[in-house]
Amino acid sequence: SNMKNFIGFNTAAVDISTSASATITVKGGLNENQSSLTVGQKYWIGDGGKLVAKKPFHSLHLYTAGIATAATKLLVLNDFIPYGGH
């Protein structure tokens, strides 16, 4: 996993195979490139790179990704939770 390098969320779909530039929403920013979020729900991202509504129990690099402010918007927290900090 490269999750130890997680910094935020892309603001739009980008084909990285074409070396296109990307704009990243980092901690404190509001990412509007999400879908099907539940307002007020906290989300996490783990080793698999998926945004999930339930904190993963086993993960080497666990981050609190953010809190949904709308179905398509995530307030990015990017808070690292050390291994064993479950």
N, CA, C and O atoms as CSV, one atom per row, in Angstrom:
chain,resi,resn,atom,element,x,y,z
A,1,SER,N,N,0.826,-1.188,0.000
A,1,SER,CA,C,0.000,0.000,0.000
A,1,SER,C,C,0.868,1.248,0.000
A,1,SER,O,O,1.962,1.255,0.565
A,2,ASN,N,N,0.377,2.299,-0.634
A,2,ASN,CA,C,1.075,3.583,-0.592
A,2,ASN,C,C,0.310,4.581,0.277
A,2,ASN,O,O,0.493,5.791,0.143
A,3,MET,N,N,-0.538,4.081,1.158
A,3,MET,CA,C,-1.367,4.965,1.977
A,3,MET,C,C,-0.553,5.875,2.876
A,3,MET,O,O,-1.045,6.927,3.284
A,4,LYS,N,N,0.691,5.498,3.201
A,4,LYS,CA,C,1.516,6.361,4.036
A,4,LYS,C,C,1.803,7.687,3.336
A,4,LYS,O,O,2.281,8.632,3.962
A,5,ASN,N,N,1.510,7.755,2.035
A,5,ASN,CA,C,1.725,8.962,1.244
A,5,ASN,C,C,0.434,9.748,0.997
A,5,ASN,O,O,0.440,10.711,0.229
A,6,PHE,N,N,-0.664,9.355,1.632
A,6,PHE,CA,C,-1.959,10.005,1.427
A,6,PHE,C,C,-1.897,11.469,1.861
A,6,PHE,O,O,-1.445,11.773,2.965
A,7,ILE,N,N,-2.353,12.383,0.986
A,7,ILE,CA,C,-2.379,13.802,1.346
A,7,ILE,C,C,-3.758,14.421,1.189
A,7,ILE,O,O,-4.035,15.457,1.793
A,8,GLY,N,N,-4.630,13.811,0.389
A,8,GLY,CA,C,-5.950,14.384,0.184
A,8,GLY,C,C,-6.659,13.731,-0.983
A,8,GLY,O,O,-6.321,12.622,-1.396
A,9,PHE,N,N,-7.657,14.442,-1.512
A,9,PHE,CA,C,-8.508,13.904,-2.568
A,9,PHE,C,C,-8.433,14.763,-3.814
A,9,PHE,O,O,-8.368,15.989,-3.734
A,10,ASN,N,N,-8.442,14.110,-4.966
A,10,ASN,CA,C,-8.449,14.781,-6.247
A,10,ASN,C,C,-9.742,15.579,-6.400
A,10,ASN,O,O,-10.805,15.134,-5.966
A,11,THR,N,N,-9.651,16.745,-7.011
A,11,THR,CA,C,-10.844,17.575,-7.181
A,11,THR,C,C,-11.659,17.191,-8.409
A,11,THR,O,O,-12.803,17.626,-8.547
A,12,ALA,N,N,-11.092,16.385,-9.304
A,12,ALA,CA,C,-11.805,15.945,-10.504
A,12,ALA,C,C,-11.178,14.653,-11.005
A,12,ALA,O,O,-10.052,14.317,-10.640
A,13,ALA,N,N,-11.902,13.942,-11.831
A,13,ALA,CA,C,-11.357,12.716,-12.414
A,13,ALA,C,C,-10.198,13.071,-13.335
A,13,ALA,O,O,-10.327,13.935,-14.202
A,14,VAL,N,N,-9.071,12.403,-13.143
A,14,VAL,CA,C,-7.876,12.661,-13.952
A,14,VAL,C,C,-7.296,11.324,-14.380
A,14,VAL,O,O,-7.192,10.398,-13.575
A,15,ASP,N,N,-6.920,11.227,-15.642
A,15,ASP,CA,C,-6.268,10.021,-16.142
A,15,ASP,C,C,-4.776,10.154,-15.867
A,15,ASP,O,O,-4.058,10.835,-16.599
A,16,ILE,N,N,-4.318,9.498,-14.806
A,16,ILE,CA,C,-2.914,9.653,-14.418
A,16,ILE,C,C,-1.956,9.003,-15.405
A,16,ILE,O,O,-0.762,9.300,-15.380
A,17,SER,N,N,-2.448,8.123,-16.274
A,17,SER,CA,C,-1.578,7.491,-17.257
A,17,SER,C,C,-1.136,8.481,-18.333
A,17,SER,O,O,-0.191,8.202,-19.071
A,18,THR,N,N,-1.798,9.622,-18.433
A,18,THR,CA,C,-1.432,10.615,-19.439
A,18,THR,C,C,-0.579,11.733,-18.844
A,18,THR,O,O,-0.322,12.738,-19.507
A,19,SER,N,N,-0.140,11.564,-17.600
A,19,SER,CA,C,0.664,12.572,-16.899
A,19,SER,C,C,-0.073,13.893,-16.743
A,19,SER,O,O,0.549,14.952,-16.659
A,20,ALA,N,N,-1.384,13.831,-16.704
A,20,ALA,CA,C,-2.188,15.039,-16.519
A,20,ALA,C,C,-1.962,15.605,-15.118
A,20,ALA,O,O,-1.664,14.868,-14.178
A,21,SER,N,N,-2.106,16.896,-14.996
A,21,SER,CA,C,-1.997,17.546,-13.695
A,21,SER,C,C,-3.246,17.264,-12.878
A,21,SER,O,O,-4.334,17.060,-13.415
A,22,ALA,N,N,-3.061,17.260,-11.570
A,22,ALA,CA,C,-4.195,17.047,-10.677
A,22,ALA,C,C,-4.187,18.131,-9.610
A,22,ALA,O,O,-3.131,18.619,-9.209
A,23,THR,N,N,-5.374,18.498,-9.160
A,23,THR,CA,C,-5.523,19.428,-8.047
A,23,THR,C,C,-6.060,18.627,-6.884
A,23,THR,O,O,-7.059,17.920,-7.018
A,24,ILE,N,N,-5.392,18.734,-5.723
A,24,ILE,CA,C,-5.729,17.919,-4.560
A,24,ILE,C,C,-6.314,18.795,-3.458
A,24,ILE,O,O,-5.767,19.851,-3.140
A,25,THR,N,N,-7.426,18.353,-2.879
A,25,THR,CA,C,-7.993,19.000,-1.699
A,25,THR,C,C,-7.300,18.391,-0.487
A,25,THR,O,O,-7.419,17.190,-0.245
A,26,VAL,N,N,-6.580,19.206,0.274
A,26,VAL,CA,C,-5.836,18.738,1.436
A,26,VAL,C,C,-6.586,19.082,2.722
A,26,VAL,O,O,-7.666,19.672,2.686
A,27,LYS,N,N,-6.004,18.710,3.844
A,27,LYS,CA,C,-6.601,18.908,5.162
A,27,LYS,C,C,-7.162,20.327,5.315
A,27,LYS,O,O,-6.484,21.317,5.043
A,28,GLY,N,N,-8.413,20.389,5.755
A,28,GLY,CA,C,-9.076,21.670,5.962
A,28,GLY,C,C,-9.886,22.151,4.771
A,28,GLY,O,O,-10.689,23.076,4.888
A,29,GLY,N,N,-9.668,21.509,3.605
A,29,GLY,CA,C,-10.379,21.899,2.402
A,29,GLY,C,C,-11.671,21.116,2.228
A,29,GLY,O,O,-11.876,20.087,2.872
A,30,LEU,N,N,-12.533,21.608,1.359
A,30,LEU,CA,C,-13.806,20.957,1.061
A,30,LEU,C,C,-13.722,20.322,-0.319
A,30,LEU,O,O,-13.691,21.026,-1.329
A,31,ASN,N,N,-13.684,18.987,-0.366
A,31,ASN,CA,C,-13.624,18.276,-1.629
A,31,ASN,C,C,-15.038,18.043,-2.132
A,31,ASN,O,O,-15.875,17.499,-1.411
A,32,GLU,N,N,-15.311,18.452,-3.369
A,32,GLU,CA,C,-16.641,18.345,-3.954
A,32,GLU,C,C,-16.699,17.286,-5.048
A,32,GLU,O,O,-17.562,17.341,-5.925
A,33,ASN,N,N,-15.788,16.327,-4.998
A,33,ASN,CA,C,-15.708,15.283,-6.016
A,33,ASN,C,C,-16.085,13.922,-5.432
A,33,ASN,O,O,-15.458,12.913,-5.755
A,34,GLN,N,N,-17.094,13.891,-4.586
A,34,GLN,CA,C,-17.538,12.661,-3.932
A,34,GLN,C,C,-18.962,12.336,-4.395
A,34,GLN,O,O,-19.593,13.116,-5.109
A,35,SER,N,N,-19.440,11.188,-3.980
A,35,SER,CA,C,-20.833,10.832,-4.295
A,35,SER,C,C,-21.373,9.913,-3.208
A,35,SER,O,O,-20.623,9.185,-2.558
A,36,SER,N,N,-22.660,9.959,-3.030
A,36,SER,CA,C,-23.389,9.063,-2.122
A,36,SER,C,C,-22.919,9.117,-0.670
A,36,SER,O,O,-22.943,8.101,0.024
A,37,LEU,N,N,-22.499,10.278,-0.212
A,37,LEU,CA,C,-22.101,10.426,1.190
A,37,LEU,C,C,-23.327,10.724,2.046
A,37,LEU,O,O,-24.339,11.214,1.546
A,38,THR,N,N,-23.230,10.426,3.336
A,38,THR,CA,C,-24.284,10.733,4.289
A,38,THR,C,C,-23.850,11.952,5.092
A,38,THR,O,O,-22.803,11.927,5.739
A,39,VAL,N,N,-24.635,13.007,5.057
A,39,VAL,CA,C,-24.297,14.256,5.744
A,39,VAL,C,C,-24.053,13.989,7.232
A,39,VAL,O,O,-24.849,13.325,7.897
A,40,GLY,N,N,-22.941,14.518,7.734
A,40,GLY,CA,C,-22.577,14.372,9.142
A,40,GLY,C,C,-21.792,13.108,9.453
A,40,GLY,O,O,-21.254,12.969,10.551
A,41,GLN,N,N,-21.720,12.183,8.498
A,41,GLN,CA,C,-21.005,10.917,8.694
A,41,GLN,C,C,-19.498,11.139,8.578
A,41,GLN,O,O,-19.040,11.857,7.688
A,42,LYS,N,N,-18.723,10.520,9.482
A,42,LYS,CA,C,-17.265,10.538,9.396
A,42,LYS,C,C,-16.848,9.394,8.475
A,42,LYS,O,O,-17.434,8.312,8.514
A,43,TYR,N,N,-15.834,9.639,7.646
A,43,TYR,CA,C,-15.332,8.636,6.717
A,43,TYR,C,C,-13.852,8.398,6.955
A,43,TYR,O,O,-13.120,9.286,7.393
A,44,TRP,N,N,-13.427,7.168,6.654
A,44,TRP,CA,C,-12.037,6.772,6.803
A,44,TRP,C,C,-11.516,6.267,5.475
A,44,TRP,O,O,-12.288,5.928,4.578
A,45,ILE,N,N,-10.200,6.219,5.358
A,45,ILE,CA,C,-9.564,5.607,4.205
A,45,ILE,C,C,-8.443,4.729,4.731
A,45,ILE,O,O,-7.634,5.160,5.553
A,46,GLY,N,N,-8.403,3.497,4.252
A,46,GLY,CA,C,-7.419,2.540,4.737
A,46,GLY,C,C,-6.488,2.074,3.642
A,46,GLY,O,O,-6.402,2.697,2.584
A,47,ASP,N,N,-5.785,0.972,3.893
A,47,ASP,CA,C,-4.780,0.464,2.959
A,47,ASP,C,C,-5.310,0.222,1.551
A,47,ASP,O,O,-4.573,0.403,0.581
A,48,GLY,N,N,-6.553,-0.176,1.418
A,48,GLY,CA,C,-7.106,-0.449,0.093
A,48,GLY,C,C,-7.405,0.800,-0.711
A,48,GLY,O,O,-7.684,0.704,-1.907
A,49,GLY,N,N,-7.355,1.969,-0.090
A,49,GLY,CA,C,-7.612,3.217,-0.790
A,49,GLY,C,C,-9.071,3.574,-0.927
A,49,GLY,O,O,-9.403,4.542,-1.611
A,50,LYS,N,N,-9.957,2.817,-0.294
A,50,LYS,CA,C,-11.389,3.085,-0.392
A,50,LYS,C,C,-11.840,4.021,0.719
A,50,LYS,O,O,-11.350,3.961,1.847
A,51,LEU,N,N,-12.772,4.876,0.375
A,51,LEU,CA,C,-13.431,5.739,1.349
A,51,LEU,C,C,-14.572,4.929,1.954
A,51,LEU,O,O,-15.471,4.487,1.238
A,52,VAL,N,N,-14.537,4.733,3.288
A,52,VAL,CA,C,-15.539,3.895,3.936
A,52,VAL,C,C,-16.148,4.606,5.142
A,52,VAL,O,O,-15.506,5.437,5.784
A,53,ALA,N,N,-17.405,4.257,5.434
A,53,ALA,CA,C,-18.129,4.889,6.540
A,53,ALA,C,C,-17.898,4.186,7.878
A,53,ALA,O,O,-18.293,4.698,8.925
A,54,LYS,N,N,-17.267,3.026,7.844
A,54,LYS,CA,C,-16.975,2.297,9.076
A,54,LYS,C,C,-15.455,2.195,9.223
A,54,LYS,O,O,-14.765,1.777,8.293
A,55,LYS,N,N,-14.942,2.576,10.385
A,55,LYS,CA,C,-13.500,2.563,10.596
A,55,LYS,C,C,-12.960,1.153,10.412
A,55,LYS,O,O,-13.415,0.222,11.077
A,56,PRO,N,N,-11.978,0.985,9.498
A,56,PRO,CA,C,-11.385,-0.340,9.303
A,56,PRO,C,C,-10.705,-0.812,10.585
A,56,PRO,O,O,-10.042,-0.032,11.269
A,57,PHE,N,N,-10.871,-2.073,10.900
A,57,PHE,CA,C,-10.275,-2.605,12.117
A,57,PHE,C,C,-8.799,-2.912,11.927
A,57,PHE,O,O,-7.985,-2.629,12.806
A,58,HIS,N,N,-8.448,-3.490,10.783
A,58,HIS,CA,C,-7.050,-3.826,10.500
A,58,HIS,C,C,-6.557,-2.967,9.352
A,58,HIS,O,O,-7.038,-3.089,8.225
A,59,SER,N,N,-5.615,-2.113,9.633
A,59,SER,CA,C,-5.033,-1.268,8.607
A,59,SER,C,C,-3.688,-0.778,9.110
A,59,SER,O,O,-3.557,-0.390,10.271
A,60,LEU,N,N,-2.694,-0.794,8.243
A,60,LEU,CA,C,-1.370,-0.328,8.655
A,60,LEU,C,C,-1.285,1.190,8.686
A,60,LEU,O,O,-0.614,1.761,9.545
A,61,HIS,N,N,-1.955,1.832,7.765
A,61,HIS,CA,C,-1.931,3.288,7.677
A,61,HIS,C,C,-3.372,3.767,7.623
A,61,HIS,O,O,-3.971,3.815,6.549
A,62,LEU,N,N,-3.930,4.118,8.765
A,62,LEU,CA,C,-5.334,4.491,8.837
A,62,LEU,C,C,-5.476,6.004,8.977
A,62,LEU,O,O,-4.806,6.634,9.797
A,63,TYR,N,N,-6.351,6.567,8.169
A,63,TYR,CA,C,-6.608,7.995,8.203
A,63,TYR,C,C,-8.091,8.257,8.381
A,63,TYR,O,O,-8.922,7.600,7.755
A,64,THR,N,N,-8.428,9.224,9.242
A,64,THR,CA,C,-9.774,9.759,9.241
A,64,THR,C,C,-9.795,10.696,8.047
A,64,THR,O,O,-9.144,11.741,8.058
A,65,ALA,N,N,-10.540,10.324,7.022
A,65,ALA,CA,C,-10.518,11.065,5.769
A,65,ALA,C,C,-11.239,12.403,5.888
A,65,ALA,O,O,-10.741,13.432,5.432
A,66,GLY,N,N,-12.426,12.373,6.513
A,66,GLY,CA,C,-13.181,13.609,6.618
A,66,GLY,C,C,-14.597,13.382,7.092
A,66,GLY,O,O,-14.983,12.279,7.480
A,67,ILE,N,N,-15.357,14.458,7.048
A,67,ILE,CA,C,-16.761,14.448,7.445
A,67,ILE,C,C,-17.578,14.998,6.289
A,67,ILE,O,O,-17.253,16.040,5.719
A,68,ALA,N,N,-18.651,14.280,5.949
A,68,ALA,CA,C,-19.508,14.707,4.846
A,68,ALA,C,C,-20.340,15.920,5.245
A,68,ALA,O,O,-20.993,15.923,6.289
A,69,THR,N,N,-20.308,16.943,4.408
A,69,THR,CA,C,-21.134,18.131,4.628
A,69,THR,C,C,-22.321,18.155,3.672
A,69,THR,O,O,-23.257,18.936,3.843
A,70,ALA,N,N,-22.269,17.285,2.658
A,70,ALA,CA,C,-23.340,17.107,1.673
A,70,ALA,C,C,-23.094,15.757,1.014
A,70,ALA,O,O,-22.063,15.129,1.257
A,71,ALA,N,N,-24.011,15.312,0.198
A,71,ALA,CA,C,-23.871,14.012,-0.462
A,71,ALA,C,C,-22.652,13.955,-1.382
A,71,ALA,O,O,-22.159,12.871,-1.694
A,72,THR,N,N,-22.170,15.112,-1.814
A,72,THR,CA,C,-21.034,15.162,-2.742
A,72,THR,C,C,-19.827,15.903,-2.174
A,72,THR,O,O,-18.844,16.121,-2.882
A,73,LYS,N,N,-19.898,16.295,-0.894
A,73,LYS,CA,C,-18.825,17.123,-0.329
A,73,LYS,C,C,-18.250,16.516,0.949
A,73,LYS,O,O,-18.985,16.080,1.835
A,74,LEU,N,N,-16.912,16.498,1.022
A,74,LEU,CA,C,-16.214,15.951,2.175
A,74,LEU,C,C,-15.249,17.002,2.719
A,74,LEU,O,O,-14.356,17.460,2.006
A,75,LEU,N,N,-15.434,17.381,3.985
A,75,LEU,CA,C,-14.485,18.265,4.661
A,75,LEU,C,C,-13.290,17.386,5.021
A,75,LEU,O,O,-13.402,16.499,5.867
A,76,VAL,N,N,-12.161,17.628,4.386
A,76,VAL,CA,C,-11.000,16.756,4.524
A,76,VAL,C,C,-10.314,16.981,5.867
A,76,VAL,O,O,-9.930,18.101,6.206
A,77,LEU,N,N,-10.168,15.887,6.630
A,77,LEU,CA,C,-9.486,15.931,7.924
A,77,LEU,C,C,-8.059,15.414,7.816
A,77,LEU,O,O,-7.144,15.987,8.406
A,78,ASN,N,N,-7.863,14.325,7.060
A,78,ASN,CA,C,-6.544,13.731,6.869
A,78,ASN,C,C,-5.803,13.552,8.190
A,78,ASN,O,O,-4.638,13.932,8.305
A,79,ASP,N,N,-6.473,12.978,9.186
A,79,ASP,CA,C,-5.856,12.729,10.487
A,79,ASP,C,C,-5.343,11.294,10.533
A,79,ASP,O,O,-6.114,10.345,10.387
A,80,PHE,N,N,-4.041,11.141,10.737
A,80,PHE,CA,C,-3.423,9.828,10.827
A,80,PHE,C,C,-3.718,9.194,12.166
A,80,PHE,O,O,-3.590,9.841,13.206
A,81,ILE,N,N,-4.112,7.928,12.150
A,81,ILE,CA,C,-4.349,7.168,13.385
A,81,ILE,C,C,-3.265,6.093,13.427
A,81,ILE,O,O,-3.273,5.186,12.594
A,82,PRO,N,N,-2.332,6.175,14.380
A,82,PRO,CA,C,-1.241,5.198,14.431
A,82,PRO,C,C,-1.747,3.775,14.555
A,82,PRO,O,O,-2.812,3.535,15.124
A,83,TYR,N,N,-0.984,2.827,14.021
A,83,TYR,CA,C,-1.338,1.414,14.090
A,83,TYR,C,C,-1.573,1.049,15.563
A,83,TYR,O,O,-0.766,1.383,16.430
A,84,GLY,N,N,-2.665,0.375,15.827
A,84,GLY,CA,C,-3.014,0.022,17.186
A,84,GLY,C,C,-3.873,1.081,17.857
A,84,GLY,O,O,-4.330,0.879,18.982
A,85,GLY,N,N,-4.103,2.218,17.179
A,85,GLY,CA,C,-4.894,3.288,17.739
A,85,GLY,C,C,-6.372,3.116,17.484
A,85,GLY,O,O,-7.106,4.097,17.365
A,86,HIS,N,N,-6.813,1.879,17.398
A,86,HIS,CA,C,-8.223,1.594,17.120
A,86,HIS,C,C,-8.957,1.687,18.408
A,86,HIS,O,O,-10.171,1.487,18.442
